[in-house]
């Protein structure tokens, strides 16, 4: 996996370049399965139109000016980016602390109920001195430790201090960065844990299959890759010059859909806005975790909804459930497709001139409805696709804005 920056080319990496995987820090600006060809968008041209100039600025084939090129970071931009990443790291470090404080608050509310109401609660929730209550408390503590261990391992893999190296509320604070993470930040860390469970566990497979399989089927139906047998290296040089089919996956999250597409033999670039998700995908996709030695996590530890049993929050789930490197190399092809992840805002990145008419397909899964303007998303997608390129979408149109 090669993570690159859309806005800045910074020299500080999350990963080890010696392994062949670079991770560059980046811009931090904060339907049923369908396929849409770029030529089907109203008032658009299906053929490639050369870039034109108007008043000295380049435009794309919708006559929308390309954004100006961004030069080197200013000092304030560099500081803002550093503060953003440190706030992400802080939330990762303080997850277990917040979890424990939240549980204390829930317990105090239960214990403050009048005896006439508390008598109907299970013993574990009614009597803090009971054996059941102590067992329940221990189960929650163990789950917190499991989750924090994974989060610390992700931080260590990224080369930043863990919860064991920075005391909560102390160490890296200054005027612009609170010593404690916000509840919103902790909630985003919780979303990372749930995303890891969905994308990288055996338990998450039914949910993945429901969303990803229609996409993969549509991709293989409309953009087929020629089959080559195990002796592909003996084919003529003509076959070795095949151009990979390029697929962009915006809103890639923790990366499983992008990996599934790459495993089929396509050249894939994922795009993700959330630095919380990028930390986790960097760790998983670059081999920080191995399916033979899985991590055990309790991703629903801080959930208070959709719980059918008292110990559902502490249930263990193992990740990952597959060998990432084996999936990448499982298909024998006459070429080695690229596999990369670019961090930052989708519109900012793919409105750039270098992405004009560069992609065979854009795959979106629960992504289009994140658009402040769905029209803007469609225009960007249309401009980045080659003539006749595809948009394959799965997910609701439950707009966030």
MARFIZA-255956 format. One record per residue (C-alpha): y, x, z; residue number from 1. Coordinates in steps of 0.2 Angstrom, whole numbers, plus 5000, padded with zeros to 4 digits. Each point is the difference from the previous one (the first is absolute). Example, Ala and Ser with C-alpha at 12.3 -4.5 7.8 and 13.67 -1.06 7.14 Angstrom:
% MARFIZA-255956
<site Y="4978" X="5062" Z="5039" bafi="1"/>
<site Y="5017" X="5006" Z="4997" bafi="2"/>
//
This chain:
% MARFIZA-255956
<site Y="5000" X="5000" Z="5000" bafi="1"/>
<site Y="5017" X="5007" Z="4995" bafi="2"/>
<site Y="5015" X="4991" Z="5009" bafi="3"/>
<site Y="5016" X="5003" Z="4992" bafi="4"/>
<site Y="5018" X="4995" Z="5003" bafi="5"/>
<site Y="5010" X="4989" Z="4989" bafi="6"/>
<site Y="5017" X="5005" Z="5007" bafi="7"/>
<site Y="4998" X="5017" Z="5009" bafi="8"/>
<site Y="4989" X="5015" Z="4997" bafi="9"/>
<site Y="4998" X="5006" Z="5017" bafi="10"/>
<site Y="4990" X="5016" Z="5005" bafi="11"/>
<site Y="4993" X="4993" Z="5016" bafi="12"/>
<site Y="4983" X="4993" Z="4997" bafi="13"/>
<site Y="4988" X="4989" Z="5010" bafi="14"/>
<site Y="4985" X="5008" Z="4993" bafi="15"/>
<site Y="4993" X="5017" Z="4997" bafi="16"/>
<site Y="5004" X="5006" Z="4982" bafi="17"/>
<site Y="4985" X="5012" Z="5000" bafi="18"/>
<site Y="4989" X="4985" Z="4999" bafi="19"/>
<site Y="5008" X="4994" Z="4984" bafi="20"/>
<site Y="5008" X="4985" Z="5008" bafi="21"/>
<site Y="5019" X="5000" Z="5002" bafi="22"/>
<site Y="5010" X="4987" Z="5010" bafi="23"/>
<site Y="5018" X="5000" Z="4998" bafi="24"/>
<site Y="5012" X="4990" Z="5011" bafi="25"/>
<site Y="5011" X="4988" Z="4991" bafi="26"/>
<site Y="5013" X="4987" Z="4998" bafi="27"/>
<site Y="4999" X="4988" Z="5015" bafi="28"/>
<site Y="5012" X="4986" Z="4994" bafi="29"/>
<site Y="4995" X="4989" Z="5011" bafi="30"/>
<site Y="4922" X="4913" Z="4941" bafi="31"/>
<site Y="4983" X="5002" Z="4996" bafi="32"/>
<site Y="4994" X="5015" Z="4991" bafi="33"/>
<site Y="5010" X="5000" Z="4984" bafi="34"/>
<site Y="5005" X="5013" Z="4986" bafi="35"/>
<site Y="5017" X="4999" Z="4991" bafi="36"/>
<site Y="5003" X="5011" Z="4985" bafi="37"/>
<site Y="5018" X="5007" Z="4999" bafi="38"/>
<site Y="5002" X="4992" Z="4983" bafi="39"/>
<site Y="4998" X="4983" Z="5008" bafi="40"/>
<site Y="5016" X="5001" Z="5011" bafi="41"/>
<site Y="5014" X="4989" Z="4991" bafi="42"/>
<site Y="5013" X="5008" Z="4990" bafi="43"/>
<site Y="4991" X="5017" Z="5001" bafi="44"/>
<site Y="4995" X="5011" Z="4986" bafi="45"/>
<site Y="4981" X="5005" Z="4998" bafi="46"/>
<site Y="5004" X="5016" Z="4991" bafi="47"/>
<site Y="5007" X="5016" Z="5007" bafi="48"/>
<site Y="5019" X="5001" Z="4997" bafi="49"/>
<site Y="5008" X="5017" Z="5002" bafi="50"/>
<site Y="5012" X="5003" Z="5014" bafi="51"/>
<site Y="5018" X="4996" Z="4995" bafi="52"/>
<site Y="5017" X="5006" Z="5007" bafi="53"/>
<site Y="5014" X="4988" Z="5006" bafi="54"/>
<site Y="5016" X="5008" Z="5007" bafi="55"/>
<site Y="4990" X="5016" Z="5003" bafi="56"/>
<site Y="4987" X="4992" Z="5011" bafi="57"/>
<site Y="4981" X="4998" Z="4995" bafi="58"/>
<site Y="4993" X="4983" Z="4999" bafi="59"/>
<site Y="4982" X="4993" Z="4999" bafi="60"/>
<site Y="4994" X="4988" Z="4987" bafi="61"/>
<site Y="5007" X="4985" Z="5010" bafi="62"/>
<site Y="5017" X="5008" Z="4999" bafi="63"/>
<site Y="5000" X="5003" Z="5019" bafi="64"/>
<site Y="5008" X="5017" Z="5004" bafi="65"/>
<site Y="4989" X="5012" Z="5009" bafi="66"/>
<site Y="5005" X="5005" Z="5017" bafi="67"/>
<site Y="5010" X="5016" Z="5002" bafi="68"/>
<site Y="4989" X="5015" Z="5003" bafi="69"/>
<site Y="5001" X="5006" Z="5018" bafi="70"/>
<site Y="5003" X="5017" Z="5004" bafi="71"/>
<site Y="4997" X="5010" Z="5016" bafi="72"/>
<site Y="5000" X="4992" Z="5016" bafi="73"/>
<site Y="5016" X="5000" Z="5010" bafi="74"/>
<site Y="4999" X="5006" Z="5018" bafi="75"/>
<site Y="5002" X="4982" Z="5006" bafi="76"/>
<site Y="4986" X="4994" Z="4989" bafi="77"/>
<site Y="4989" X="5014" Z="5006" bafi="78"/>
<site Y="5004" X="4995" Z="5018" bafi="79"/>
<site Y="4997" X="4981" Z="4997" bafi="80"/>
<site Y="4983" X="5004" Z="4992" bafi="81"/>
<site Y="4995" X="5012" Z="5014" bafi="82"/>
<site Y="5005" X="4986" Z="5013" bafi="83"/>
<site Y="4990" X="4987" Z="4990" bafi="84"/>
<site Y="4984" X="5011" Z="5000" bafi="85"/>
<site Y="5002" X="5004" Z="5019" bafi="86"/>
<site Y="5002" X="4982" Z="5004" bafi="87"/>
<site Y="4983" X="4997" Z="4991" bafi="88"/>
<site Y="4992" X="5014" Z="5009" bafi="89"/>
<site Y="5007" X="4994" Z="5017" bafi="90"/>
<site Y="4992" X="4982" Z="4997" bafi="91"/>
<site Y="4983" X="5009" Z="4996" bafi="92"/>
<site Y="5001" X="5010" Z="5016" bafi="93"/>
<site Y="5005" X="4985" Z="5011" bafi="94"/>
<site Y="4988" X="4987" Z="4994" bafi="95"/>
<site Y="4988" X="5001" Z="5015" bafi="96"/>
<site Y="5014" X="5000" Z="5012" bafi="97"/>
<site Y="5008" X="4984" Z="4992" bafi="98"/>
<site Y="4983" X="4992" Z="5000" bafi="99"/>
<site Y="4997" X="5003" Z="5018" bafi="100"/>
<site Y="5018" X="4993" Z="5005" bafi="101"/>
<site Y="4997" X="4985" Z="4989" bafi="102"/>
<site Y="4984" X="4996" Z="5009" bafi="103"/>
<site Y="5008" X="5002" Z="5017" bafi="104"/>
<site Y="5013" X="4987" Z="4995" bafi="105"/>
<site Y="4986" X="4988" Z="4994" bafi="106"/>
<site Y="4991" X="5003" Z="5017" bafi="107"/>
<site Y="5016" X="4997" Z="5010" bafi="108"/>
<site Y="5003" X="4983" Z="4991" bafi="109"/>
<site Y="4982" X="4995" Z="5004" bafi="110"/>
<site Y="5001" X="5005" Z="5018" bafi="111"/>
<site Y="5016" X="4991" Z="5002" bafi="112"/>
<site Y="4992" X="4983" Z="4996" bafi="113"/>
<site Y="4998" X="4988" Z="5015" bafi="114"/>
<site Y="4983" X="5000" Z="5007" bafi="115"/>
<site Y="4997" X="4982" Z="4994" bafi="116"/>
<site Y="5001" X="5007" Z="4982" bafi="117"/>
<site Y="4992" X="5017" Z="5003" bafi="118"/>
<site Y="4984" X="4993" Z="5006" bafi="119"/>
<site Y="4995" X="4994" Z="4983" bafi="120"/>
<site Y="5001" X="5018" Z="4993" bafi="121"/>
<site Y="4985" X="5011" Z="4998" bafi="122"/>
<site Y="4997" X="5012" Z="5014" bafi="123"/>
<site Y="5005" X="5015" Z="4991" bafi="124"/>
<site Y="5018" X="4992" Z="4997" bafi="125"/>
<site Y="5001" X="4991" Z="5017" bafi="126"/>
<site Y="4995" X="5014" Z="5012" bafi="127"/>
<site Y="5006" X="5018" Z="4997" bafi="128"/>
<site Y="4989" X="5006" Z="5014" bafi="129"/>
<site Y="4984" X="4993" Z="4992" bafi="130"/>
<site Y="4987" X="5011" Z="4991" bafi="131"/>
<site Y="5003" X="4990" Z="4984" bafi="132"/>
<site Y="5018" X="5004" Z="5001" bafi="133"/>
<site Y="4997" X="5018" Z="5002" bafi="134"/>
<site Y="4987" X="5001" Z="4986" bafi="135"/>
<site Y="5013" X="4991" Z="4989" bafi="136"/>
<site Y="5013" X="5012" Z="5005" bafi="137"/>
<site Y="4989" X="5015" Z="4996" bafi="138"/>
<site Y="4995" X="4993" Z="4983" bafi="139"/>
<site Y="5019" X="4999" Z="4995" bafi="140"/>
<site Y="5004" X="5017" Z="5007" bafi="141"/>
<site Y="4985" X="5007" Z="4989" bafi="142"/>
<site Y="5007" X="4991" Z="4985" bafi="143"/>
<site Y="5017" X="5007" Z="5003" bafi="144"/>
<site Y="4993" X="5018" Z="5001" bafi="145"/>
<site Y="4990" X="4997" Z="4984" bafi="146"/>
<site Y="5015" X="4994" Z="4990" bafi="147"/>
<site Y="5011" X="5013" Z="5007" bafi="148"/>
<site Y="4988" X="5014" Z="4996" bafi="149"/>
<site Y="5000" X="4995" Z="4982" bafi="150"/>
<site Y="5019" X="4999" Z="4999" bafi="151"/>
<site Y="5001" X="5017" Z="5008" bafi="152"/>
<site Y="4988" X="5007" Z="4988" bafi="153"/>
<site Y="5010" X="4993" Z="4985" bafi="154"/>
<site Y="5016" X="5008" Z="5008" bafi="155"/>
<site Y="4991" X="5017" Z="5002" bafi="156"/>
<site Y="4994" X="4999" Z="4982" bafi="157"/>
<site Y="5018" X="4998" Z="4995" bafi="158"/>
<site Y="5005" X="5015" Z="5010" bafi="159"/>
<site Y="5011" X="4991" Z="5013" bafi="160"/>
<site Y="4998" X="4999" Z="5019" bafi="161"/>
<site Y="4988" X="4987" Z="5007" bafi="162"/>
<site Y="5002" X="4989" Z="5016" bafi="163"/>
<site Y="4992" X="5014" Z="5010" bafi="164"/>
<site Y="5013" X="5012" Z="4995" bafi="165"/>
<site Y="5016" X="4989" Z="5002" bafi="166"/>
<site Y="5002" X="4990" Z="5016" bafi="167"/>
<site Y="5005" X="4982" Z="4998" bafi="168"/>
<site Y="5019" X="4998" Z="5001" bafi="169"/>
<site Y="5003" X="5018" Z="5000" bafi="170"/>
<site Y="5001" X="5015" Z="4988" bafi="171"/>
<site Y="5007" X="4996" Z="4983" bafi="172"/>
<site Y="5014" X="4988" Z="5005" bafi="173"/>
<site Y="5018" X="5002" Z="4995" bafi="174"/>
<site Y="5015" X="4988" Z="4998" bafi="175"/>
<site Y="4993" X="4992" Z="4983" bafi="176"/>
<site Y="4982" X="4998" Z="5005" bafi="177"/>
<site Y="4994" X="4990" Z="5015" bafi="178"/>
<site Y="4987" X="5008" Z="5011" bafi="179"/>
<site Y="4989" X="4985" Z="4999" bafi="180"/>
<site Y="4994" X="4991" Z="4985" bafi="181"/>
<site Y="5005" X="4982" Z="4996" bafi="182"/>
<site Y="4988" X="4986" Z="5001" bafi="183"/>
<site Y="5002" X="4998" Z="4981" bafi="184"/>
<site Y="4995" X="5018" Z="4998" bafi="185"/>
<site Y="4984" X="4997" Z="5011" bafi="186"/>
<site Y="4996" X="4984" Z="4990" bafi="187"/>
<site Y="5000" X="5011" Z="4984" bafi="188"/>
<site Y="4988" X="5012" Z="5008" bafi="189"/>
<site Y="4989" X="4985" Z="5004" bafi="190"/>
<site Y="5001" X="4995" Z="4982" bafi="191"/>
<site Y="4994" X="5017" Z="4995" bafi="192"/>
<site Y="4985" X="4998" Z="5011" bafi="193"/>
<site Y="4996" X="4983" Z="4993" bafi="194"/>
<site Y="5002" X="5006" Z="4982" bafi="195"/>
<site Y="4988" X="5015" Z="5004" bafi="196"/>
<site Y="4987" X="4987" Z="5006" bafi="197"/>
<site Y="5002" X="4989" Z="4985" bafi="198"/>
<site Y="5000" X="5014" Z="4987" bafi="199"/>
<site Y="4989" X="5013" Z="5007" bafi="200"/>
<site Y="4986" X="4991" Z="5011" bafi="201"/>
<site Y="4984" X="4991" Z="4996" bafi="202"/>
<site Y="5007" X="4985" Z="5009" bafi="203"/>
<site Y="5015" X="4999" Z="4988" bafi="204"/>
<site Y="4989" X="5000" Z="4985" bafi="205"/>
<site Y="4999" X="4981" Z="4997" bafi="206"/>
<site Y="5019" X="4999" Z="5001" bafi="207"/>
<site Y="5002" X="5015" Z="4988" bafi="208"/>
<site Y="4988" X="4993" Z="4988" bafi="209"/>
<site Y="5009" X="4983" Z="4999" bafi="210"/>
<site Y="5016" X="5009" Z="4995" bafi="211"/>
<site Y="4995" X="5016" Z="4992" bafi="212"/>
<site Y="4985" X="4995" Z="4989" bafi="213"/>
<site Y="5010" X="4988" Z="4989" bafi="214"/>
<site Y="5012" X="5013" Z="4997" bafi="215"/>
<site Y="4987" X="5013" Z="4996" bafi="216"/>
<site Y="4991" X="4988" Z="4988" bafi="217"/>
<site Y="5016" X="4996" Z="4991" bafi="218"/>
<site Y="5004" X="5018" Z="4998" bafi="219"/>
<site Y="4983" X="5005" Z="4993" bafi="220"/>
<site Y="5001" X="4985" Z="4988" bafi="221"/>
<site Y="5017" X="5003" Z="4993" bafi="222"/>
<site Y="5001" X="5019" Z="5001" bafi="223"/>
<site Y="4982" X="5007" Z="4997" bafi="224"/>
<site Y="4996" X="5018" Z="5003" bafi="225"/>
<site Y="4986" X="5007" Z="4988" bafi="226"/>
<site Y="4984" X="5004" Z="5008" bafi="227"/>
<site Y="4994" X="5018" Z="5000" bafi="228"/>
<site Y="4983" X="5007" Z="5006" bafi="229"/>
<site Y="4996" X="5014" Z="5012" bafi="230"/>
<site Y="5001" X="5012" Z="4985" bafi="231"/>
<site Y="5018" X="4996" Z="4996" bafi="232"/>
<site Y="5005" X="5019" Z="5000" bafi="233"/>
<site Y="4990" X="5002" Z="4984" bafi="234"/>
<site Y="5010" X="4988" Z="4990" bafi="235"/>
<site Y="5012" X="5005" Z="4987" bafi="236"/>
<site Y="5018" X="5006" Z="5004" bafi="237"/>
<site Y="5006" X="4984" Z="4992" bafi="238"/>
<site Y="4993" X="4990" Z="5015" bafi="239"/>
<site Y="5007" X="5013" Z="5012" bafi="240"/>
<site Y="5017" X="4995" Z="4994" bafi="241"/>
<site Y="4999" X="4982" Z="5006" bafi="242"/>
<site Y="5016" X="4994" Z="5009" bafi="243"/>
<site Y="4997" X="4992" Z="5017" bafi="244"/>
<site Y="5005" X="4982" Z="5002" bafi="245"/>
<site Y="5014" X="5000" Z="5013" bafi="246"/>
<site Y="5001" X="4987" Z="5013" bafi="247"/>
<site Y="5014" X="4998" Z="5013" bafi="248"/>
<site Y="4996" X="4991" Z="5017" bafi="249"/>
<site Y="5016" X="4995" Z="5009" bafi="250"/>
<site Y="4999" X="4995" Z="5018" bafi="251"/>
<site Y="4984" X="5011" Z="5002" bafi="252"/>
<site Y="5000" X="4999" Z="5019" bafi="253"/>
<site Y="4986" X="5012" Z="5007" bafi="254"/>
<site Y="4993" X="5003" Z="4982" bafi="255"/>
<site Y="4983" X="4991" Z="4998" bafi="256"/>
<site Y="5004" X="4990" Z="4985" bafi="257"/>
<site Y="5008" X="5016" Z="4991" bafi="258"/>
<site Y="4984" X="5009" Z="5004" bafi="259"/>
<site Y="4989" X="4987" Z="4993" bafi="260"/>
<site Y="5009" X="5000" Z="4984" bafi="261"/>
<site Y="5000" X="5019" Z="4999" bafi="262"/>
<site Y="4981" X="4999" Z="5003" bafi="263"/>
<site Y="4998" X="4990" Z="4984" bafi="264"/>
<site Y="5008" X="5015" Z="4991" bafi="265"/>
<site Y="5018" X="4994" Z="4998" bafi="266"/>
<site Y="5015" X="5012" Z="5003" bafi="267"/>
<site Y="5008" X="4992" Z="5016" bafi="268"/>
<site Y="5017" X="5001" Z="5008" bafi="269"/>
<site Y="5002" X="4990" Z="5016" bafi="270"/>
<site Y="5017" X="4996" Z="5007" bafi="271"/>
<site Y="5004" X="4996" Z="5018" bafi="272"/>
<site Y="5017" X="4997" Z="5009" bafi="273"/>
<site Y="4994" X="5000" Z="5018" bafi="274"/>
<site Y="4999" X="5018" Z="5008" bafi="275"/>
<site Y="4988" X="4992" Z="5013" bafi="276"/>
<site Y="4988" X="4996" Z="4986" bafi="277"/>
<site Y="5002" X="5017" Z="4991" bafi="278"/>
<site Y="4996" X="5010" Z="5015" bafi="279"/>
<site Y="4983" X="4991" Z="5001" bafi="280"/>
<site Y="4996" X="5000" Z="4982" bafi="281"/>
<site Y="5004" X="5019" Z="4999" bafi="282"/>
<site Y="4987" X="5002" Z="5014" bafi="283"/>
<site Y="4987" X="4990" Z="4992" bafi="284"/>
<site Y="5002" X="5004" Z="4982" bafi="285"/>
<site Y="5001" X="5019" Z="5003" bafi="286"/>
<site Y="4984" X="5001" Z="5010" bafi="287"/>
<site Y="5007" X="4999" Z="5018" bafi="288"/>
<site Y="4986" X="4988" Z="5005" bafi="289"/>
<site Y="4982" X="5000" Z="4994" bafi="290"/>
<site Y="4988" X="4986" Z="4999" bafi="291"/>
<site Y="4986" X="5010" Z="5008" bafi="292"/>
<site Y="5011" X="5002" Z="5015" bafi="293"/>
<site Y="5010" X="4984" Z="5001" bafi="294"/>
<site Y="5014" X="4996" Z="5011" bafi="295"/>
<site Y="4998" X="4985" Z="5012" bafi="296"/>
<site Y="5015" X="4989" Z="5001" bafi="297"/>
<site Y="5005" X="4983" Z="5008" bafi="298"/>
<site Y="5013" X="4994" Z="4987" bafi="299"/>
<site Y="5003" X="4983" Z="5008" bafi="300"/>
<site Y="5003" X="5007" Z="5017" bafi="301"/>
<site Y="5018" X="4993" Z="5001" bafi="302"/>
<site Y="4996" X="4983" Z="4992" bafi="303"/>
<site Y="5002" X="4984" Z="5009" bafi="304"/>
<site Y="4996" X="4988" Z="4986" bafi="305"/>
<site Y="4984" X="4995" Z="4991" bafi="306"/>
<site Y="4989" X="5006" Z="5014" bafi="307"/>
<site Y="4984" X="4991" Z="5003" bafi="308"/>
<site Y="4993" X="5011" Z="5014" bafi="309"/>
<site Y="5009" X="5009" Z="5015" bafi="310"/>
<site Y="4994" X="5017" Z="4994" bafi="311"/>
<site Y="5004" X="4998" Z="4981" bafi="312"/>
<site Y="5015" X="5011" Z="5002" bafi="313"/>
<site Y="4989" X="5015" Z="5006" bafi="314"/>
<site Y="4987" X="4998" Z="4987" bafi="315"/>
<site Y="4996" X="5017" Z="4992" bafi="316"/>
<site Y="5001" X="5003" Z="4981" bafi="317"/>
<site Y="4995" X="5016" Z="4991" bafi="318"/>
<site Y="5010" X="5008" Z="4987" bafi="319"/>
<site Y="4998" X="5006" Z="4986" bafi="320"/>
<site Y="4985" X="4992" Z="4993" bafi="321"/>
<site Y="4999" X="5011" Z="4984" bafi="322"/>
<site Y="5002" X="5018" Z="4994" bafi="323"/>
<site Y="5017" X="5001" Z="4991" bafi="324"/>
<site Y="4996" X="5016" Z="4991" bafi="325"/>
<site Y="4983" X="4993" Z="4994" bafi="326"/>
<site Y="5009" X="4984" Z="4993" bafi="327"/>
<site Y="5013" X="5011" Z="4991" bafi="328"/>
<site Y="4986" X="5010" Z="4991" bafi="329"/>
<site Y="4987" X="4987" Z="4998" bafi="330"/>
<site Y="5004" X="4996" Z="4982" bafi="331"/>
<site Y="4997" X="5013" Z="4987" bafi="332"/>
<site Y="5014" X="5001" Z="4987" bafi="333"/>
<site Y="5006" X="5012" Z="4987" bafi="334"/>
<site Y="5016" X="5002" Z="5010" bafi="335"/>
<site Y="5005" X="5001" Z="5018" bafi="336"/>
<site Y="5013" X="4985" Z="5003" bafi="337"/>
<site Y="5014" X="5004" Z="5012" bafi="338"/>
<site Y="5001" X="4991" Z="5017" bafi="339"/>
<site Y="5017" X="5000" Z="5008" bafi="340"/>
<site Y="5011" X="4990" Z="5012" bafi="341"/>
<site Y="5018" X="4999" Z="4999" bafi="342"/>
<site Y="5010" X="4994" Z="5015" bafi="343"/>
<site Y="5016" X="4990" Z="5000" bafi="344"/>
<site Y="5008" X="4984" Z="4993" bafi="345"/>
<site Y="4991" X="4993" Z="4985" bafi="346"/>
<site Y="5015" X="4995" Z="4990" bafi="347"/>
<site Y="5009" X="5017" Z="5004" bafi="348"/>
<site Y="4985" X="5010" Z="4994" bafi="349"/>
<site Y="4994" X="4991" Z="4985" bafi="350"/>
<site Y="5017" X="4996" Z="4993" bafi="351"/>
<site Y="5002" X="5018" Z="4997" bafi="352"/>
<site Y="5001" X="5006" Z="4982" bafi="353"/>
<site Y="4984" X="5011" Z="5002" bafi="354"/>
<site Y="4990" X="4984" Z="5003" bafi="355"/>
<site Y="5006" X="4991" Z="4985" bafi="356"/>
<site Y="4985" X="4994" Z="4989" bafi="357"/>
<site Y="4988" X="5012" Z="5010" bafi="358"/>
<site Y="4987" X="4988" Z="5007" bafi="359"/>
<site Y="4986" X="4990" Z="4992" bafi="360"/>
<site Y="4998" X="4988" Z="5015" bafi="361"/>
<site Y="5009" X="4995" Z="5016" bafi="362"/>
<site Y="4988" X="4993" Z="5013" bafi="363"/>
<site Y="5008" X="4990" Z="5014" bafi="364"/>
<site Y="4990" X="4993" Z="5015" bafi="365"/>
<site Y="5010" X="4989" Z="5012" bafi="366"/>
<site Y="5016" X="5010" Z="4994" bafi="367"/>
<site Y="5011" X="4989" Z="4988" bafi="368"/>
<site Y="5005" X="4989" Z="5014" bafi="369"/>
<site Y="5008" X="5014" Z="5009" bafi="370"/>
<site Y="5014" X="5001" Z="4987" bafi="371"/>
<site Y="5018" X="4995" Z="5005" bafi="372"/>
<site Y="5001" X="4995" Z="4982" bafi="373"/>
<site Y="4984" X="4997" Z="4990" bafi="374"/>
<site Y="5009" X="5001" Z="4984" bafi="375"/>
<site Y="5005" X="5018" Z="5004" bafi="376"/>
<site Y="4982" X="5004" Z="5004" bafi="377"/>
<site Y="4995" X="4993" Z="4983" bafi="378"/>
<site Y="5013" X="5009" Z="4991" bafi="379"/>
<site Y="4995" X="5017" Z="5008" bafi="380"/>
<site Y="4982" X="4997" Z="4996" bafi="381"/>
<site Y="5004" X="4995" Z="4982" bafi="382"/>
<site Y="5010" X="5016" Z="4997" bafi="383"/>
<site Y="4987" X="5011" Z="5008" bafi="384"/>
<site Y="4985" X="4993" Z="4990" bafi="385"/>
<site Y="4996" X="5006" Z="4982" bafi="386"/>
<site Y="5001" X="4987" Z="4987" bafi="387"/>
<site Y="4985" X="4988" Z="5003" bafi="388"/>
<site Y="4998" X="5007" Z="5018" bafi="389"/>
<site Y="4993" X="4988" Z="5013" bafi="390"/>
<site Y="5006" X="4993" Z="5017" bafi="391"/>
<site Y="4984" X="4995" Z="5010" bafi="392"/>
<site Y="5006" X="4991" Z="5016" bafi="393"/>
<site Y="4990" X="4992" Z="5015" bafi="394"/>
<site Y="5008" X="4992" Z="5015" bafi="395"/>
<site Y="5011" X="4986" Z="5005" bafi="396"/>
<site Y="5018" X="4997" Z="4995" bafi="397"/>
<site Y="5006" X="4998" Z="5018" bafi="398"/>
<site Y="5017" X="5008" Z="4998" bafi="399"/>
<site Y="5006" X="5011" Z="5014" bafi="400"/>
<site Y="5018" X="4997" Z="4996" bafi="401"/>
//
